């Protein structure tokens, strides 16, 4: 299974480079805040610096990041490396281990208040990538100890697309604001491999595996080859033979609202990424496997212990099936928040609840936030996030806008213990946010009226 887990971990590691950082939810000066709720608006209009105007990087799940990428000296290795002891690799794992990783990179972004200084509009061009891993405990036990295992449910799913968005936020009354963001999507790539059945066992001198699984690839055309009996299968040593982009099109919408229940208390709610992506039939490859395979090269010592199994994806012989168009719903999220501000809004306390619908599971976060605005151009936010009662994260965000520049950054791993490679220890939630832009136009009046 050497190449199988290499693909899984490598893809996760590369993408760890959508996640949104809950620390930034109440940071009013941030130009990227409206990504949470299109009814939000920054203090001023803006023009983002291309590419570095808004970058969000994050992971979330029930598998701690340092359990996947393990530092050994100055190097990083994966959990499946033979140099990682089985006792360390298997401790604290769940029956089903999940890890979602994602990025949002703002290529172009700008926004501005209308003449009334209350209505706000913005336009953005983003690249978004999401990957989900679904790893049964049996996979780790099989790879590290050589025990027979049920690995059914093993899967990886990922997609990347270009998002062109236009947002509009406007007042209904003095206290009520609505926001809407329409998004046109162009698909770059999609990859999904799932095993509905996967049983692995050890014989006298070889390993056996009984597997049923499917492969779906769009935008990245894998190579093919012919095996015995003229069967056409995908060449797993050449997963990306050529690119076929754009691989599909889609549409999404974000809907948001804010309401000032009291002069000091604002409530907010939004539903994001309601929509779909249609992946083209002509640019989608589909493969299936349902077979029993065996692989040799196993050494068993006098105590009956086996070496780690080693076979690659080629042995699965994923047969080429007829292509078809695939329509998938976007990975939606729901955001609920409330902030109470006092001392002329220089200090605020907020509570934020987030539901994110991933490929394999639904994740829930609850964040308590303290927000400080000592100057109109300086906002500081601190947060404590509870992640599905499995892990906690302490975050810190900073937004500076002293005239001709708007800088914001935030992370929820700043205060956590980390490896020398800056990987948080025993933490499954990891978010980084960075943005750099130029303020544009007059300040809005909506925050001043509260």
N, C-alpha and C positions, 0 to 999 in steps of 0.2 A: 504493500500500500504506500510505498515511498512517494510516488508522484502524486497520489491522491491527496495525502495530507500536506504535501509541499504546495499544491495549488491552493488549498483552503487557507493555510496560514499566510502564504505569500500575498494573496489577494487582500486579506485582512490587514496585514502589515502595511502594504502600500497605501490603502485607503485611509488608514489612521492618520495619514498626513492631514449627515446632516443633522449635521446635528446643530441644534441651537443651544446657546449657553444660557441657562436660567438666570444667571447673575445679571444679565443685561436687560431683563424684562422691565424693570422699573427705572432704567437709566435714560432719563428724558432727553439728554443731549445727543445720544447716539443716533446716527443716521441710519443704522441697521435695525433699530428697534421695531420699525413697522413690519419687519419680517414676522414678528410674533403676532401682530394684530394690525390690519390695515387702517384701523381707526386711529391708531397712534400717529403722532407727528413729532419730529424733532423741534428744537427751539428755533432753528433757522433753516432756510433752504441750503442746498449743498450741491457740489459737484465732486464725486469721488475720484480719487486718483485711479486710473485704469489698473485693474488686476489686484492692487493692494488696497483698494477702497473699502473692501469688506470681505473678510475671510473667516469662515467658521469651520472648525474641525472638531469632531467628537466621536465618542464611543459610548455604548450603553448596552447592558445586558446583565446576566447573572454570573458571568465569567470574568474574573479580575484580569486586567490587562497584563499584569506581571506573571500570570499563569500561562499566558500564550507566548509572550516574548520574554525570555529569561536571560538576564545578564550573567555572563561568566567571564570575569575579568573585565577587559575593555570591549569584549565582543557580545553580540546578541545571538541567542540561539532559540529554537522553538521547543515547545514542551515535548515533542517527539524525538528530540535528539538523544542518541544513546548515552551522551555524557550527563543527562539529567536523570537523577535517581527516580525509580518508580514511586517510592514512598513520597517524595516531594511532589511529583507530577500528579498523583492521584488524590492527595489530601484536599479536602474542602470542595471537591467537585460535586455537582448535582447529577441526578439521574439524566436530565437533559440540560445541556449547557448551551447558552446562546450568547452571541456577541453581535451587536449591530454597530456598524461604523459608517460614517458619512461625512461629506464635505459640501460646503457651498462657497463658491468663489465668485465675487461680483466683478465682472469684466468691465461694465460701464454702469454708472448710476448717477442720477441727478434728480433733484426735487426742488419745489419752490412753493411758497405761500401765494395765494391769489391776493388781489387788492384789499379784500376785507381782512386779511391777515389771520383768518381762521380756517378757511378752506385750503387744503394742501393736496398737491398732486406730485407724483414721482414716477420715474421710469427706470427700469433695471434690466440688465442682461447678465444672467448668472449661468454658471456651470454647476450642476448638482450631481452627486454620486452617492449611492447607498448600497451597502453590502450587508447581508445577514448570514451568519453561520449558525447551524443547528447541529450540535455535536453530542451524541449520546455518551454516557459514561462508559458503555461497553467498548467504544472505539479506543479510549485511552487505556483501558484495562487490557484490551487485545494487543495494542501496540507496545505497551510497556512491560507487561507480564507474560504475554503469550497465552492468556486464558481464552478459552472458547467464549464467544460473546454474541449477543443480539445487538446489532448496530442499526437496526431498522429505524428510519426517521432521519438518518444522516442527510444533511442537505446544505447547499449554499445557493444564495440568490443575490444577484446584484444588477444594478442598472445605472446608466449615466445618460444625462440629457441636457440640452441647452434650453434655458428658460428665458423668454422675453416677457416682461411683466409691466403692467401699467396700473398704478394705484391712485385712488381718489378718496379723500377723507373730507367730510363736510358736516356742518352742524344742522341738526333738526330743530333743537331748541337751545337755550343757553346752557343746558346741562347734558344734553344728549348729542353724541357724535356717532355717525356711521362711517364705515370704511369698506371699500371693495377693491380687490385686486384681481384683474383678469390676466391669465398666463397662457401664452402659446408655447408649446413644447415641441422640440425636435430631438428625436432619439439618437443617441450616439452608439450605445451598446447595451445588450442585455445578456445575462448568463444565468442559467438555473439548472442545477443538477440535484435530483432527489432520489433517494432509495427507499421505496416502500417496504422492501424486504431485504435484509442483509444479515445473514447468519455466518459466522466464522468459527471454525473449529480446527483442532490439531489432531492429525493422524499420527501414525507411527513414525513417519519420516517426512511428512509434508503437511502443508496447510490446505484447508478446504474452505471455500466460500460459496454460499448460495445467495445470489443477488438478483433483484429486480429493480431497475431504475430507469430514469428518463433524463435526457439532456435537451435543453433548449438554448440556442444561441442566436442572437440577432445582432447584426452590424459587424460581427467578427466571424467570418466564414472559416470553419475548420477544414483542414485537408481531409481527403478520403483515400482509401486504398481497398483493394479486393483481396479477400482471403479465400480459403478453400470453399468449394462449391459455388464460387462466383458471388459470394455475399459481399456487398459493399458496406464497409464500416468506416467510422471516423478515425482519422490518424491522430491519436491523442498526443503524439510527439510534435504535432504541428497544429495546435489548437487555433492559431490565428494565421491562416494561410493568406488571407487578404481582407481588406476592410470594405464594408458595404454601408456607407453612410450618405445621407441620413437613413436610419433604419426604421423610422416610424414618426408619427406625429400625434400630438395630443393637445388637450386643453384642460386647464384647471382654474379654480377660483378660490380666493380667500374672502371670508366675510367676518367683519368685526364690529364691535360696538363698545363705547365707553359711556358711563353715566355717573354724574356727580350726585350721589345720593345726599351728601352733605357738602358744605363748602370745603371741608377737610378730607372727605372720604370719596374716592373714585373707585367704581367697580368697572371691570372690563371683561370681555368674553370674545372669543373668536373660534372659528372652525377653518382650518387651513388645508389646502391641497385636496379639495373636492374636485375630482375630475378623473381623467383616464388617459392612457397612452395606447395607441394602436400600433403594434409592431408589424411591419410589412411581411406578407407571405413570401415575396421574392427575395427577402433579405434575412429570412429566418431558417435556421437548420435545426432539425429534430432527430434525435437518436434514442434508441431503446435497447435495453439488455435484459434478458431473463435466462440465466444459465448458472450452472454449477462449475466453478473453476477450481483448479488446484495449482499450487506453486511450491516448488522444492527449494533446496538450498538451506533448509532449516537444520541447525545443529542442536542436539539435545545432550546435555551433560549427564554425569552419573547420577545426579540427584533428580533428573527428570525435567530440569528447567530448559526452556527453549530460547533460542535467540529471537530478536525482534523479527517479525515477518517482513518480507520485502517483495512486493509486487507493484506493478504500475498500472495505470489506467488502460494501457493497451490490452491487458488481459481481460478486461470487461467486454471488449468487442461490441461497442455500441453501434448497432446496425442503423443505417441511414433510412429514415422514414420520410413520407411525403410531407413537404412543407405546408404550413398553413399560417394564416394571419392570427396573431394573438392580441387580444385586448385585455389590459390589466388596469385595475383601479390604482390611483395614486395612493401613497402611504399617508393617509390623512392624520391630522392631530387636532386636539381640542385644548384650548387654553382658557383658564379662568383665573382672574386676579382681583385683588383689592388692596388699596394703599390708603393709609391714614397719615396725613401730613400735618405738622404743627410747627410752631415758631416761624410763622410766615413762610411755611413750606421749605424751610432750610433742612428739616429732618423729616423723614418718612419711614413708616414701618409697613411692609407689604407681605402678603401671603399669596402664593402662586401655585396653581395646580395644573399639571400637564398630563394629557393622555396621548400616547403615540402608538399608532397601529402599524406594527412592523410586519414583515412577511410571515413569521412563524409565531409571534405572540404579541400581546398588547402590554405596553409598559406604562407605569404610572409614576409620576414624580410630584413631590410636595416640597416647595421651597419657601423658607422664611427669609425675608430680606430686610436689611437696614440700609437706608438711603440718605446720603448727606449732600447738601447743596450749599456750601458755605459762600460761594460766589456764583454769579450767573453763568460763568464760563467754566466752572469746575464742579463735576458730579462724581461722587464716589459711592459705590454700592458693595455691600458685603452680604453674603448669603450662606445658608446652610440647607442642603438638599437631602431629603430622604428618598431613597430609590427603592421602591417596591419592598421596603423593609429588609433589603438585602445588603445595602451599602449606603454610606453617607459621604457627602462631599462638601467641603468648605470652599466658597468662592469669593473672589474679589474682582471688582470692575472699576475702571477709571475712564472718564471722558473729559478731555481738555479742549476748550475752544476759545483761546485768548486772542481773537481777532481774525487773522488770515489763515488759520489752520484748524482742523477738527480731527483730533486723534482720540480713538477709543480702543481699549483693550480689556480683556477679561479672561479669567480662567477659574476653574474650580479645583485645580490641583496645586495651587500656589503654596498652601499651608500643609499639604499632605506629605508624608514621607515618600521619597522617590529614589530610584536607582541612579547611578551616574549617567545613564542615558536618558534621564528625565522621564522615566516611566513610573507612574504612581504605584505604590505598593498596596496590595489588597483593596484596590478600588476599581469598580467596574464602570463608573461614570467618569468620563474625562472629556472636557471641553476647552477649546481655545477660541477666542474671538479677537480679531484685530481689524482695524480700519483706519484709513487716512483720507481726508477729504478737504475741500475748500468751502468755507461758509459762503452762502449766496443770498442776497436780499435781506429785507428787514426781519426782525424777530416776530414770531407769531404771538398772538394775544391769548390763545386758548389756555395756556398755563397761568398767565397772569390773572385771568378772570376767576380762577378757582379760589 
